[in-house]
């Protein structure tokens, strides 16, 4: 399944829809304003919260935590000691991780687990600069988690650019 993200400058309080490949609204990224730390909720088309993302206040390097029903699903952060390229990772409970690698700034990257691609994030299908696709490769993959990971990577990259 392919999901379309109409990229905008993401900030606290910003909301935007993620559409499926048929143009139907699939997920709402609901930015929460007036919070001490960056938070957004990922809601399905019926308005049910499927993930909550919070920027970690105290961590080595910037990190964002993805939660569902109060349980941590993943913590997304830049992978250290990758001198030739930027690589991010999403640490899963139990020590496993998703690896996020490719051209992160250009939105041409993969989210992998154990060397297997779970999702491809790409702008190549679109002429509109502010749109990219999240192409979920496996039927049994958690699409909401993969979308939340992609949005976290966007936000962390944007913050790193602002800090430079």
Buried (B, 14 or more C-beta within 10 A) or exposed (E): BBBBBEBEEBEBEBBBBBBBEEEEEBBBBBBBEEEEEBBBBBBBBEEEBBBBBBBBEEEEEBBBBBBBEEEEBBBBBBBEEEEEEBBBBBBBEEEEBBBBBBEBEEBBBBBBBEEEBBBBBBBEEBEEEEBBBBBBBBEEBBBBBBBBBBBBBBBBBBBBEEEE
